Amino acid sequence: MEARYYDKLSDRRVQCKLCPHNCTIANNKTGICKVRSNSDGILYSDMYGSLAATHFDPVEKKPLYHYFPGYEILSLGALGCNFHCMCCQNYEISQTSKSGFPRLQQFSIKDILRIAVSNPNNLGVAYTYNEPFVWYEYMFDIAKEIKNHNKKNVIVSNGYINEKPLNEILPYIDAFNIDIKAFDEKVYREFTGGDLKHMLRNIKIIVDSGKHLEITMLIVPGINDTLRIFETMIKWLIDNLGNNIPLHLSRYFPRYKMKTQQTELSVLKEFAGYAENHLHYVYVGNIPKSEYQNTTCPGCGSLVIHREGYCTQLTAIDEEGCCTNCRLKIAII
């Protein structure tokens, strides 16, 4: 399918305008993402109608802890990414092209809708696993159909997209989890190849639009595990998003091209402890039986949601999202 958001240049070149890389792509080549290709001066979205992964997941796995807890969500993944992080957890699908992945399956929009409505506990559709913005056109059309049938749309993303396409898809998206890779401009560029300022701008656009947002940060030794810089990030979150924003800190394990040892538990606990002094909802993932999975009331300290793995139990929260002990409104949908 012909892609959206590009300009035609001379010599059959095109410039993609989907994300801030703004790739200039020669004929018969792809952009950084590997899934937007130029054929005779026309930019195509190579992934339209194709998926690498389809699963019903707990919504908590996205991770979204404050958005319809206990529900499942149909999770879709394709190929490609506009970042090339050396520790990518899903590199098999994010760091390849259509020709390099023979196990793609074809799904029409009606196929996706049929699957989505077949599960009575299904919240809607999550665009996840790889970077969903690089298969924007397919995601956009699915999201419109899902929205028309009163289901929810969730994007799990690095947040690296240009402002115009973000604003055009926002009316169809209900919730986001954005992964902040690092909070130092130099480190961010070296680690991802992108500019931190664009992602931060998009986070503010999402919040200003009234959409639900949760933040994830994978703590990678030697990359983004400097407490001083982490403190700067927490201050930015409070100043721009408030102290109700849910923050998920995730433990790194060696993957893809990075062989550094896994994040020490002591580092995760230090970061979580600092964040808890400033934010109401802080979680730690990729560690067994973590007390950091539960949600407690910021007002009275009551356990309002208990989680063990992906088993979720609402313990002291009513249908209006209030703590049943002190009646404080919990920042949860």
C-alpha positions as protocol buffer text, in pm:
chain_id: "A"
residue {
  index: 1
  type: MET
  ca { x: 0 y: 0 z: 0 }
}
residue {
  index: 2
  type: GLU
  ca { x: 123 y: 352 z: -75 }
}
residue {
  index: 3
  type: ALA
  ca { x: 247 y: 516 z: 241 }
}
residue {
  index: 4
  type: ARG
  ca { x: 122 y: 839 z: 388 }
}
residue {
  index: 5
  type: TYR
  ca { x: 348 y: 1130 z: 487 }
}
residue {
  index: 6
  type: TYR
  ca { x: 619 y: 1155 z: 225 }
}
residue {
  index: 7
  type: ASP
  ca { x: 750 y: 1394 z: -39 }
}
residue {
  index: 8
  type: LYS
  ca { x: 868 y: 1305 z: -387 }
}
residue {
  index: 9
  type: LEU
  ca { x: 1218 y: 1425 z: -474 }
}
residue {
  index: 10
  type: SER
  ca { x: 1428 y: 1420 z: -790 }
}
residue {
  index: 11
  type: ASP
  ca { x: 1589 y: 1104 z: -932 }
}
residue {
  index: 12
  type: ARG
  ca { x: 1300 y: 889 z: -804 }
}
residue {
  index: 13
  type: ARG
  ca { x: 1403 y: 958 z: -443 }
}
residue {
  index: 14
  type: VAL
  ca { x: 1149 y: 1021 z: -169 }
}
residue {
  index: 15
  type: GLN
  ca { x: 1160 y: 1173 z: 177 }
}
residue {
  index: 16
  type: CYS
  ca { x: 955 y: 995 z: 442 }
}
residue {
  index: 17
  type: LYS
  ca { x: 786 y: 1237 z: 683 }
}
residue {
  index: 18
  type: LEU
  ca { x: 641 y: 984 z: 928 }
}
residue {
  index: 19
  type: CYS
  ca { x: 904 y: 1013 z: 1203 }
}
residue {
  index: 20
  type: PRO
  ca { x: 1172 y: 1267 z: 1293 }
}
residue {
  index: 21
  type: HIS
  ca { x: 1441 y: 1073 z: 1105 }
}
residue {
  index: 22
  type: ASN
  ca { x: 1279 y: 1212 z: 786 }
}
residue {
  index: 23
  type: CYS
  ca { x: 1468 y: 952 z: 581 }
}
residue {
  index: 24
  type: THR
  ca { x: 1566 y: 1038 z: 225 }
}
residue {
  index: 25
  type: ILE
  ca { x: 1523 y: 705 z: 45 }
}
residue {
  index: 26
  type: ALA
  ca { x: 1672 y: 617 z: -293 }
}
residue {
  index: 27
  type: ASN
  ca { x: 1485 y: 402 z: -544 }
}
residue {
  index: 28
  type: ASN
  ca { x: 1459 y: 35 z: -437 }
}
residue {
  index: 29
  type: LYS
  ca { x: 1577 y: 116 z: -84 }
}
residue {
  index: 30
  type: THR
  ca { x: 1407 y: 133 z: 256 }
}
residue {
  index: 31
  type: GLY
  ca { x: 1420 y: 382 z: 539 }
}
residue {
  index: 32
  type: ILE
  ca { x: 1584 y: 324 z: 876 }
}
residue {
  index: 33
  type: CYS
  ca { x: 1279 y: 122 z: 986 }
}
residue {
  index: 34
  type: LYS
  ca { x: 1333 y: -136 z: 704 }
}
residue {
  index: 35
  type: VAL
  ca { x: 961 y: -155 z: 627 }
}
residue {
  index: 36
  type: ARG
  ca { x: 891 y: 163 z: 429 }
}
residue {
  index: 37
  type: SER
  ca { x: 1032 y: 122 z: 79 }
}
residue {
  index: 38
  type: ASN
  ca { x: 1073 y: 334 z: -232 }
}
residue {
  index: 39
  type: SER
  ca { x: 968 y: 182 z: -563 }
}
residue {
  index: 40
  type: ASP
  ca { x: 1008 y: 413 z: -862 }
}
residue {
  index: 41
  type: GLY
  ca { x: 953 y: 726 z: -656 }
}
residue {
  index: 42
  type: ILE
  ca { x: 652 y: 600 z: -460 }
}
residue {
  index: 43
  type: LEU
  ca { x: 686 y: 519 z: -89 }
}
residue {
  index: 44
  type: TYR
  ca { x: 514 y: 199 z: 19 }
}
residue {
  index: 45
  type: SER
  ca { x: 422 y: 64 z: 360 }
}
residue {
  index: 46
  type: ASP
  ca { x: 550 y: -292 z: 332 }
}
residue {
  index: 47
  type: MET
  ca { x: 361 y: -422 z: 633 }
}
residue {
  index: 48
  type: TYR
  ca { x: 4 y: -336 z: 532 }
}
residue {
  index: 49
  type: GLY
  ca { x: -208 y: -646 z: 594 }
}
residue {
  index: 50
  type: SER
  ca { x: 81 y: -847 z: 743 }
}
residue {
  index: 51
  type: LEU
  ca { x: 148 y: -939 z: 1105 }
}
residue {
  index: 52
  type: ALA
  ca { x: 428 y: -1127 z: 1279 }
}
residue {
  index: 53
  type: ALA
  ca { x: 246 y: -1183 z: 1609 }
}
residue {
  index: 54
  type: THR
  ca { x: -115 y: -1196 z: 1733 }
}
residue {
  index: 55
  type: HIS
  ca { x: -198 y: -1287 z: 2093 }
}
residue {
  index: 56
  type: PHE
  ca { x: -453 y: -1217 z: 2362 }
}
residue {
  index: 57
  type: ASP
  ca { x: -249 y: -1075 z: 2650 }
}
residue {
  index: 58
  type: PRO
  ca { x: -340 y: -936 z: 2992 }
}
residue {
  index: 59
  type: VAL
  ca { x: -353 y: -559 z: 2955 }
}
residue {
  index: 60
  type: GLU
  ca { x: -103 y: -549 z: 3245 }
}
residue {
  index: 61
  type: LYS
  ca { x: 157 y: -705 z: 3012 }
}
residue {
  index: 62
  type: LYS
  ca { x: 177 y: -393 z: 2793 }
}
residue {
  index: 63
  type: PRO
  ca { x: 241 y: -273 z: 3071 }
}
residue {
  index: 64
  type: LEU
  ca { x: -74 y: -83 z: 3161 }
}
residue {
  index: 65
  type: TYR
  ca { x: -157 y: -111 z: 3531 }
}
residue {
  index: 66
  type: HIS
  ca { x: -404 y: 178 z: 3547 }
}
residue {
  index: 67
  type: TYR
  ca { x: -619 y: 100 z: 3243 }
}
residue {
  index: 68
  type: PHE
  ca { x: -901 y: -154 z: 3282 }
}
residue {
  index: 69
  type: PRO
  ca { x: -708 y: -390 z: 3513 }
}
residue {
  index: 70
  type: GLY
  ca { x: -792 y: -757 z: 3474 }
}
residue {
  index: 71
  type: TYR
  ca { x: -897 y: -734 z: 3109 }
}
residue {
  index: 72
  type: GLU
  ca { x: -728 y: -899 z: 2813 }
}
residue {
  index: 73
  type: ILE
  ca { x: -631 y: -719 z: 2495 }
}
residue {
  index: 74
  type: LEU
  ca { x: -566 y: -847 z: 2145 }
}
residue {
  index: 75
  type: SER
  ca { x: -199 y: -765 z: 2082 }
}
residue {
  index: 76
  type: LEU
  ca { x: -68 y: -720 z: 1729 }
}
residue {
  index: 77
  type: GLY
  ca { x: 293 y: -696 z: 1616 }
}
residue {
  index: 78
  type: ALA
  ca { x: 450 y: -652 z: 1274 }
}
residue {
  index: 79
  type: LEU
  ca { x: 810 y: -591 z: 1164 }
}
residue {
  index: 80
  type: GLY
  ca { x: 1053 y: -302 z: 1181 }
}
residue {
  index: 81
  type: CYS
  ca { x: 1154 y: -19 z: 1411 }
}
residue {
  index: 82
  type: ASN
  ca { x: 1291 y: 331 z: 1371 }
}
residue {
  index: 83
  type: PHE
  ca { x: 1537 y: 264 z: 1656 }
}
residue {
  index: 84
  type: HIS
  ca { x: 1814 y: 5 z: 1661 }
}
residue {
  index: 85
  type: CYS
  ca { x: 1876 y: -42 z: 2034 }
}
residue {
  index: 86
  type: MET
  ca { x: 2154 y: -294 z: 2097 }
}
residue {
  index: 87
  type: CYS
  ca { x: 1959 y: -463 z: 2377 }
}
residue {
  index: 88
  type: CYS
  ca { x: 1625 y: -488 z: 2194 }
}
residue {
  index: 89
  type: GLN
  ca { x: 1404 y: -745 z: 2363 }
}
residue {
  index: 90
  type: ASN
  ca { x: 1209 y: -825 z: 2042 }
}
residue {
  index: 91
  type: TYR
  ca { x: 1490 y: -792 z: 1788 }
}
residue {
  index: 92
  type: GLU
  ca { x: 1369 y: -1095 z: 1586 }
}
residue {
  index: 93
  type: ILE
  ca { x: 1081 y: -886 z: 1454 }
}
residue {
  index: 94
  type: SER
  ca { x: 1191 y: -527 z: 1515 }
}
residue {
  index: 95
  type: GLN
  ca { x: 1529 y: -546 z: 1342 }
}
residue {
  index: 96
  type: THR
  ca { x: 1430 y: -716 z: 1019 }
}
residue {
  index: 97
  type: SER
  ca { x: 1247 y: -650 z: 695 }
}
residue {
  index: 98
  type: LYS
  ca { x: 964 y: -834 z: 520 }
}
residue {
  index: 99
  type: SER
  ca { x: 1210 y: -1037 z: 311 }
}
residue {
  index: 100
  type: GLY
  ca { x: 1396 y: -1146 z: 625 }
}
residue {
  index: 101
  type: PHE
  ca { x: 1093 y: -1286 z: 809 }
}
residue {
  index: 102
  type: PRO
  ca { x: 917 y: -1572 z: 626 }
}
residue {
  index: 103
  type: ARG
  ca { x: 650 y: -1638 z: 889 }
}
residue {
  index: 104
  type: LEU
  ca { x: 423 y: -1339 z: 831 }
}
residue {
  index: 105
  type: GLN
  ca { x: 48 y: -1395 z: 834 }
}
residue {
  index: 106
  type: GLN
  ca { x: -209 y: -1199 z: 638 }
}
residue {
  index: 107
  type: PHE
  ca { x: -505 y: -1037 z: 815 }
}
residue {
  index: 108
  type: SER
  ca { x: -770 y: -811 z: 673 }
}
residue {
  index: 109
  type: ILE
  ca { x: -924 y: -540 z: 889 }
}
residue {
  index: 110
  type: LYS
  ca { x: -1238 y: -756 z: 917 }
}
residue {
  index: 111
  type: ASP
  ca { x: -1024 y: -1050 z: 1033 }
}
residue {
  index: 112
  type: ILE
  ca { x: -879 y: -840 z: 1316 }
}
residue {
  index: 113
  type: LEU
  ca { x: -1223 y: -715 z: 1418 }
}
residue {
  index: 114
  type: ARG
  ca { x: -1365 y: -1068 z: 1417 }
}
residue {
  index: 115
  type: ILE
  ca { x: -1087 y: -1191 z: 1646 }
}
residue {
  index: 116
  type: ALA
  ca { x: -1116 y: -887 z: 1873 }
}
residue {
  index: 117
  type: VAL
  ca { x: -1488 y: -932 z: 1937 }
}
residue {
  index: 118
  type: SER
  ca { x: -1465 y: -1311 z: 1977 }
}
residue {
  index: 119
  type: ASN
  ca { x: -1331 y: -1282 z: 2333 }
}
residue {
  index: 120
  type: PRO
  ca { x: -1585 y: -1139 z: 2582 }
}
residue {
  index: 121
  type: ASN
  ca { x: -1306 y: -1027 z: 2819 }
}
residue {
  index: 122
  type: ASN
  ca { x: -1116 y: -848 z: 2543 }
}
residue {
  index: 123
  type: LEU
  ca { x: -1072 y: -474 z: 2587 }
}
residue {
  index: 124
  type: GLY
  ca { x: -972 y: -401 z: 2228 }
}
residue {
  index: 125
  type: VAL
  ca { x: -646 y: -398 z: 2034 }
}
residue {
  index: 126
  type: ALA
  ca { x: -289 y: -317 z: 2139 }
}
residue {
  index: 127
  type: TYR
  ca { x: -30 y: -228 z: 1876 }
}
residue {
  index: 128
  type: THR
  ca { x: 288 y: -360 z: 2031 }
}
residue {
  index: 129
  type: TYR
  ca { x: 585 y: -604 z: 2020 }
}
residue {
  index: 130
  type: ASN
  ca { x: 773 y: -403 z: 1756 }
}
residue {
  index: 131
  type: GLU
  ca { x: 742 y: -28 z: 1696 }
}
residue {
  index: 132
  type: PRO
  ca { x: 383 y: 20 z: 1575 }
}
residue {
  index: 133
  type: PHE
  ca { x: 430 y: 366 z: 1429 }
}
residue {
  index: 134
  type: VAL
  ca { x: 642 y: 223 z: 1144 }
}
residue {
  index: 135
  type: TRP
  ca { x: 333 y: 33 z: 1020 }
}
residue {
  index: 136
  type: TYR
  ca { x: 121 y: 342 z: 1070 }
}
residue {
  index: 137
  type: GLU
  ca { x: -120 y: 298 z: 777 }
}
residue {
  index: 138
  type: TYR
  ca { x: -232 y: -52 z: 876 }
}
residue {
  index: 139
  type: MET
  ca { x: -256 y: 45 z: 1243 }
}
residue {
  index: 140
  type: PHE
  ca { x: -457 y: 357 z: 1154 }
}
residue {
  index: 141
  type: ASP
  ca { x: -715 y: 163 z: 954 }
}
residue {
  index: 142
  type: ILE
  ca { x: -749 y: -110 z: 1218 }
}
residue {
  index: 143
  type: ALA
  ca { x: -784 y: 149 z: 1494 }
}
residue {
  index: 144
  type: LYS
  ca { x: -1067 y: 330 z: 1310 }
}
residue {
  index: 145
  type: GLU
  ca { x: -1262 y: 5 z: 1271 }
}
residue {
  index: 146
  type: ILE
  ca { x: -1202 y: -101 z: 1631 }
}
residue {
  index: 147
  type: LYS
  ca { x: -1315 y: 241 z: 1756 }
}
residue {
  index: 148
  type: ASN
  ca { x: -1629 y: 218 z: 1544 }
}
residue {
  index: 149
  type: HIS
  ca { x: -1718 y: -102 z: 1732 }
}
residue {
  index: 150
  type: ASN
  ca { x: -1673 y: 56 z: 2077 }
}
residue {
  index: 151
  type: LYS
  ca { x: -1348 y: -124 z: 2159 }
}
residue {
  index: 152
  type: LYS
  ca { x: -1029 y: 39 z: 2288 }
}
residue {
  index: 153
  type: ASN
  ca { x: -701 y: 103 z: 2104 }
}
residue {
  index: 154
  type: VAL
  ca { x: -366 y: 99 z: 2284 }
}
residue {
  index: 155
  type: ILE
  ca { x: -24 y: 193 z: 2143 }
}
residue {
  index: 156
  type: VAL
  ca { x: 296 y: 65 z: 2305 }
}
residue {
  index: 157
  type: SER
  ca { x: 573 y: 272 z: 2150 }
}
residue {
  index: 158
  type: ASN
  ca { x: 904 y: 453 z: 2171 }
}
residue {
  index: 159
  type: GLY
  ca { x: 703 y: 766 z: 2093 }
}
residue {
  index: 160
  type: TYR
  ca { x: 923 y: 866 z: 1798 }
}
residue {
  index: 161
  type: ILE
  ca { x: 684 y: 1007 z: 1539 }
}
residue {
  index: 162
  type: ASN
  ca { x: 630 y: 1342 z: 1376 }
}
residue {
  index: 163
  type: GLU
  ca { x: 366 y: 1573 z: 1516 }
}
residue {
  index: 164
  type: LYS
  ca { x: 123 y: 1566 z: 1221 }
}
residue {
  index: 165
  type: PRO
  ca { x: 75 y: 1186 z: 1201 }
}
residue {
  index: 166
  type: LEU
  ca { x: 53 y: 1166 z: 1580 }
}
residue {
  index: 167
  type: ASN
  ca { x: -223 y: 1424 z: 1591 }
}
residue {
  index: 168
  type: GLU
  ca { x: -413 y: 1251 z: 1310 }
}
residue {
  index: 169
  type: ILE
  ca { x: -423 y: 912 z: 1484 }
}
residue {
  index: 170
  type: LEU
  ca { x: -491 y: 1047 z: 1834 }
}
residue {
  index: 171
  type: PRO
  ca { x: -874 y: 1055 z: 1798 }
}
residue {
  index: 172
  type: TYR
  ca { x: -873 y: 677 z: 1753 }
}
residue {
  index: 173
  type: ILE
  ca { x: -630 y: 585 z: 2034 }
}
residue {
  index: 174
  type: ASP
  ca { x: -737 y: 553 z: 2398 }
}
residue {
  index: 175
  type: ALA
  ca { x: -415 y: 473 z: 2585 }
}
residue {
  index: 176
  type: PHE
  ca { x: -39 y: 473 z: 2540 }
}
residue {
  index: 177
  type: ASN
  ca { x: 263 y: 325 z: 2706 }
}
residue {
  index: 178
  type: ILE
  ca { x: 571 y: 520 z: 2598 }
}
residue {
  index: 179
  type: ASP
  ca { x: 921 y: 384 z: 2659 }
}
residue {
  index: 180
  type: ILE
  ca { x: 1172 y: 649 z: 2765 }
}
residue {
  index: 181
  type: LYS
  ca { x: 1502 y: 492 z: 2659 }
}
residue {
  index: 182
  type: ALA
  ca { x: 1724 y: 745 z: 2836 }
}
residue {
  index: 183
  type: PHE
  ca { x: 1698 y: 1101 z: 2968 }
}
residue {
  index: 184
  type: ASP
  ca { x: 2029 y: 1244 z: 2851 }
}
residue {
  index: 185
  type: GLU
  ca { x: 2034 y: 1384 z: 2496 }
}
residue {
  index: 186
  type: LYS
  ca { x: 2379 y: 1242 z: 2413 }
}
residue {
  index: 187
  type: VAL
  ca { x: 2303 y: 899 z: 2559 }
}
residue {
  index: 188
  type: TYR
  ca { x: 1962 y: 893 z: 2392 }
}
residue {
  index: 189
  type: ARG
  ca { x: 2113 y: 965 z: 2052 }
}
residue {
  index: 190
  type: GLU
  ca { x: 2393 y: 709 z: 2090 }
}
residue {
  index: 191
  type: PHE
  ca { x: 2155 y: 443 z: 2222 }
}
residue {
  index: 192
  type: THR
  ca { x: 1864 y: 493 z: 1979 }
}
residue {
  index: 193
  type: GLY
  ca { x: 1981 y: 717 z: 1695 }
}
residue {
  index: 194
  type: GLY
  ca { x: 1703 y: 964 z: 1776 }
}
residue {
  index: 195
  type: ASP
  ca { x: 1657 y: 1300 z: 1947 }
}
residue {
  index: 196
  type: LEU
  ca { x: 1512 y: 1303 z: 2298 }
}
residue {
  index: 197
  type: LYS
  ca { x: 1326 y: 1631 z: 2243 }
}
residue {
  index: 198
  type: HIS
  ca { x: 1088 y: 1482 z: 1984 }
}
residue {
  index: 199
  type: MET
  ca { x: 978 y: 1200 z: 2213 }
}
residue {
  index: 200
  type: LEU
  ca { x: 926 y: 1438 z: 2506 }
}
residue {
  index: 201
  type: ARG
  ca { x: 719 y: 1669 z: 2285 }
}
residue {
  index: 202
  type: ASN
  ca { x: 498 y: 1375 z: 2189 }
}
residue {
  index: 203
  type: ILE
  ca { x: 446 y: 1271 z: 2550 }
}
residue {
  index: 204
  type: LYS
  ca { x: 313 y: 1619 z: 2625 }
}
residue {
  index: 205
  type: ILE
  ca { x: 87 y: 1609 z: 2318 }
}
residue {
  index: 206
  type: ILE
  ca { x: -59 y: 1275 z: 2433 }
}
residue {
  index: 207
  type: VAL
  ca { x: -126 y: 1403 z: 2785 }
}
residue {
  index: 208
  type: ASP
  ca { x: -269 y: 1734 z: 2662 }
}
residue {
  index: 209
  type: SER
  ca { x: -508 y: 1538 z: 2439 }
}
residue {
  index: 210
  type: GLY
  ca { x: -656 y: 1368 z: 2745 }
}
residue {
  index: 211
  type: LYS
  ca { x: -541 y: 1017 z: 2652 }
}
residue {
  index: 212
  type: HIS
  ca { x: -434 y: 771 z: 2919 }
}
residue {
  index: 213
  type: LEU
  ca { x: -55 y: 744 z: 2944 }
}
residue {
  index: 214
  type: GLU
  ca { x: 188 y: 526 z: 3135 }
}
residue {
  index: 215
  type: ILE
  ca { x: 567 y: 548 z: 3112 }
}
residue {
  index: 216
  type: THR
  ca { x: 820 y: 264 z: 3095 }
}
residue {
  index: 217
  type: MET
  ca { x: 1196 y: 275 z: 3137 }
}
residue {
  index: 218
  type: LEU
  ca { x: 1420 y: -28 z: 3091 }
}
residue {
  index: 219
  type: ILE
  ca { x: 1714 y: 26 z: 3328 }
}
residue {
  index: 220
  type: VAL
  ca { x: 2023 y: -82 z: 3133 }
}
residue {
  index: 221
  type: PRO
  ca { x: 2361 y: -98 z: 3313 }
}
residue {
  index: 222
  type: GLY
  ca { x: 2608 y: 152 z: 3172 }
}
residue {
  index: 223
  type: ILE
  ca { x: 2343 y: 321 z: 2956 }
}
residue {
  index: 224
  type: ASN
  ca { x: 2073 y: 488 z: 3166 }
}
residue {
  index: 225
  type: ASP
  ca { x: 2148 y: 377 z: 3524 }
}
residue {
  index: 226
  type: THR
  ca { x: 2291 y: 707 z: 3648 }
}
residue {
  index: 227
  type: LEU
  ca { x: 2081 y: 817 z: 3945 }
}
residue {
  index: 228
  type: ARG
  ca { x: 2153 y: 1187 z: 3890 }
}
residue {
  index: 229
  type: ILE
  ca { x: 2007 y: 1175 z: 3537 }
}
residue {
  index: 230
  type: PHE
  ca { x: 1717 y: 962 z: 3658 }
}
residue {
  index: 231
  type: GLU
  ca { x: 1638 y: 1231 z: 3915 }
}
residue {
  index: 232
  type: THR
  ca { x: 1624 y: 1484 z: 3630 }
}
residue {
  index: 233
  type: MET
  ca { x: 1373 y: 1264 z: 3450 }
}
residue {
  index: 234
  type: ILE
  ca { x: 1151 y: 1234 z: 3757 }
}
residue {
  index: 235
  type: LYS
  ca { x: 1151 y: 1613 z: 3793 }
}
residue {
  index: 236
  type: TRP
  ca { x: 1051 y: 1649 z: 3427 }
}
residue {
  index: 237
  type: LEU
  ca { x: 768 y: 1398 z: 3470 }
}
residue {
  index: 238
  type: ILE
  ca { x: 632 y: 1583 z: 3773 }
}
residue {
  index: 239
  type: ASP
  ca { x: 663 y: 1926 z: 3612 }
}
residue {
  index: 240
  type: ASN
  ca { x: 501 y: 1818 z: 3283 }
}
residue {
  index: 241
  type: LEU
  ca { x: 274 y: 1524 z: 3365 }
}
residue {
  index: 242
  type: GLY
  ca { x: 209 y: 1547 z: 3739 }
}
residue {
  index: 243
  type: ASN
  ca { x: 275 y: 1297 z: 4015 }
}
residue {
  index: 244
  type: ASN
  ca { x: -11 y: 1062 z: 3919 }
}
residue {
  index: 245
  type: ILE
  ca { x: 165 y: 935 z: 3606 }
}
residue {
  index: 246
  type: PRO
  ca { x: 231 y: 558 z: 3643 }
}
residue {
  index: 247
  type: LEU
  ca { x: 600 y: 475 z: 3598 }
}
residue {
  index: 248
  type: HIS
  ca { x: 720 y: 123 z: 3515 }
}
residue {
  index: 249
  type: LEU
  ca { x: 1087 y: 47 z: 3573 }
}
residue {
  index: 250
  type: SER
  ca { x: 1193 y: -271 z: 3400 }
}
residue {
  index: 251
  type: ARG
  ca { x: 1489 y: -501 z: 3459 }
}
residue {
  index: 252
  type: TYR
  ca { x: 1723 y: -549 z: 3162 }
}
residue {
  index: 253
  type: PHE
  ca { x: 1851 y: -892 z: 3062 }
}
residue {
  index: 254
  type: PRO
  ca { x: 2119 y: -953 z: 2794 }
}
residue {
  index: 255
  type: ARG
  ca { x: 1958 y: -963 z: 2450 }
}
residue {
  index: 256
  type: TYR
  ca { x: 2043 y: -904 z: 2086 }
}
residue {
  index: 257
  type: LYS
  ca { x: 2391 y: -744 z: 2056 }
}
residue {
  index: 258
  type: MET
  ca { x: 2433 y: -646 z: 2422 }
}
residue {
  index: 259
  type: LYS
  ca { x: 2596 y: -894 z: 2663 }
}
residue {
  index: 260
  type: THR
  ca { x: 2621 y: -674 z: 2973 }
}
residue {
  index: 261
  type: GLN
  ca { x: 2504 y: -853 z: 3285 }
}
residue {
  index: 262
  type: GLN
  ca { x: 2142 y: -803 z: 3395 }
}
residue {
  index: 263
  type: THR
  ca { x: 2045 y: -504 z: 3605 }
}
residue {
  index: 264
  type: GLU
  ca { x: 2123 y: -549 z: 3974 }
}
residue {
  index: 265
  type: LEU
  ca { x: 1817 y: -566 z: 4194 }
}
residue {
  index: 266
  type: SER
  ca { x: 1976 y: -311 z: 4426 }
}
residue {
  index: 267
  type: VAL
  ca { x: 1987 y: -56 z: 4142 }
}
residue {
  index: 268
  type: LEU
  ca { x: 1620 y: -112 z: 4056 }
}
residue {
  index: 269
  type: LYS
  ca { x: 1520 y: -76 z: 4421 }
}
residue {
  index: 270
  type: GLU
  ca { x: 1727 y: 242 z: 4458 }
}
residue {
  index: 271
  type: PHE
  ca { x: 1563 y: 396 z: 4151 }
}
residue {
  index: 272
  type: ALA
  ca { x: 1216 y: 283 z: 4258 }
}
residue {
  index: 273
  type: GLY
  ca { x: 1271 y: 417 z: 4608 }
}
residue {
  index: 274
  type: TYR
  ca { x: 1370 y: 758 z: 4475 }
}
residue {
  index: 275
  type: ALA
  ca { x: 1076 y: 768 z: 4233 }
}
residue {
  index: 276
  type: GLU
  ca { x: 829 y: 669 z: 4507 }
}
residue {
  index: 277
  type: ASN
  ca { x: 928 y: 979 z: 4704 }
}
residue {
  index: 278
  type: HIS
  ca { x: 793 y: 1191 z: 4417 }
}
residue {
  index: 279
  type: LEU
  ca { x: 540 y: 985 z: 4218 }
}
residue {
  index: 280
  type: HIS
  ca { x: 231 y: 808 z: 4353 }
}
residue {
  index: 281
  type: TYR
  ca { x: 249 y: 500 z: 4131 }
}
residue {
  index: 282
  type: VAL
  ca { x: 582 y: 327 z: 4069 }
}
residue {
  index: 283
  type: TYR
  ca { x: 620 y: -32 z: 3950 }
}
residue {
  index: 284
  type: VAL
  ca { x: 915 y: -263 z: 3882 }
}
residue {
  index: 285
  type: GLY
  ca { x: 893 y: -533 z: 3616 }
}
residue {
  index: 286
  type: ASN
  ca { x: 1094 y: -839 z: 3514 }
}
residue {
  index: 287
  type: ILE
  ca { x: 1160 y: -941 z: 3874 }
}
residue {
  index: 288
  type: PRO
  ca { x: 987 y: -1233 z: 4050 }
}
residue {
  index: 289
  type: LYS
  ca { x: 710 y: -1180 z: 4305 }
}
residue {
  index: 290
  type: SER
  ca { x: 772 y: -808 z: 4330 }
}
residue {
  index: 291
  type: GLU
  ca { x: 597 y: -601 z: 4593 }
}
residue {
  index: 292
  type: TYR
  ca { x: 635 y: -326 z: 4333 }
}
residue {
  index: 293
  type: GLN
  ca { x: 353 y: -480 z: 4123 }
}
residue {
  index: 294
  type: ASN
  ca { x: 77 y: -375 z: 4361 }
}
residue {
  index: 295
  type: THR
  ca { x: -117 y: -48 z: 4360 }
}
residue {
  index: 296
  type: THR
  ca { x: -163 y: 127 z: 4692 }
}
residue {
  index: 297
  type: CYS
  ca { x: -374 y: 429 z: 4775 }
}
residue {
  index: 298
  type: PRO
  ca { x: -163 y: 748 z: 4796 }
}
residue {
  index: 299
  type: GLY
  ca { x: -398 y: 878 z: 5063 }
}
residue {
  index: 300
  type: CYS
  ca { x: -426 y: 602 z: 5323 }
}
residue {
  index: 301
  type: GLY
  ca { x: -179 y: 340 z: 5201 }
}
residue {
  index: 302
  type: SER
  ca { x: -443 y: 69 z: 5152 }
}
residue {
  index: 303
  type: LEU
  ca { x: -372 y: -206 z: 4899 }
}
residue {
  index: 304
  type: VAL
  ca { x: -623 y: -133 z: 4624 }
}
residue {
  index: 305
  type: ILE
  ca { x: -499 y: -372 z: 4352 }
}
residue {
  index: 306
  type: HIS
  ca { x: -298 y: -687 z: 4420 }
}
residue {
  index: 307
  type: ARG
  ca { x: -96 y: -838 z: 4135 }
}
residue {
  index: 308
  type: GLU
  ca { x: 100 y: -1160 z: 4120 }
}
residue {
  index: 309
  type: GLY
  ca { x: 242 y: -1220 z: 3777 }
}
residue {
  index: 310
  type: TYR
  ca { x: -48 y: -1132 z: 3551 }
}
residue {
  index: 311
  type: CYS
  ca { x: -317 y: -1231 z: 3804 }
}
residue {
  index: 312
  type: THR
  ca { x: -496 y: -913 z: 3910 }
}
residue {
  index: 313
  type: GLN
  ca { x: -729 y: -876 z: 4208 }
}
residue {
  index: 314
  type: LEU
  ca { x: -917 y: -556 z: 4287 }
}
residue {
  index: 315
  type: THR
  ca { x: -905 y: -545 z: 4667 }
}
residue {
  index: 316
  type: ALA
  ca { x: -1015 y: -197 z: 4778 }
}
residue {
  index: 317
  type: ILE
  ca { x: -1126 y: 2 z: 4477 }
}
residue {
  index: 318
  type: ASP
  ca { x: -1484 y: 62 z: 4364 }
}
residue {
  index: 319
  type: GLU
  ca { x: -1640 y: 99 z: 4019 }
}
residue {
  index: 320
  type: GLU
  ca { x: -1574 y: 474 z: 4026 }
}
residue {
  index: 321
  type: GLY
  ca { x: -1202 y: 416 z: 4085 }
}
residue {
  index: 322
  type: CYS
  ca { x: -1207 y: 532 z: 4446 }
}
residue {
  index: 323
  type: CYS
  ca { x: -1029 y: 374 z: 4742 }
}
residue {
  index: 324
  type: THR
  ca { x: -1299 y: 201 z: 4945 }
}
residue {
  index: 325
  type: ASN
  ca { x: -1126 y: 299 z: 5271 }
}
residue {
  index: 326
  type: CYS
  ca { x: -1062 y: 672 z: 5235 }
}
residue {
  index: 327
  type: ARG
  ca { x: -1262 y: 752 z: 4916 }
}
residue {
  index: 328
  type: LEU
  ca { x: -960 y: 906 z: 4739 }
}
residue {
  index: 329
  type: LYS
  ca { x: -990 y: 889 z: 4361 }
}
residue {
  index: 330
  type: ILE
  ca { x: -715 y: 660 z: 4231 }
}
residue {
  index: 331
  type: ALA
  ca { x: -561 y: 766 z: 3897 }
}
residue {
  index: 332
  type: ILE
  ca { x: -705 y: 467 z: 3714 }
}
residue {
  index: 333
  type: ILE
  ca { x: -958 y: 392 z: 3443 }
}
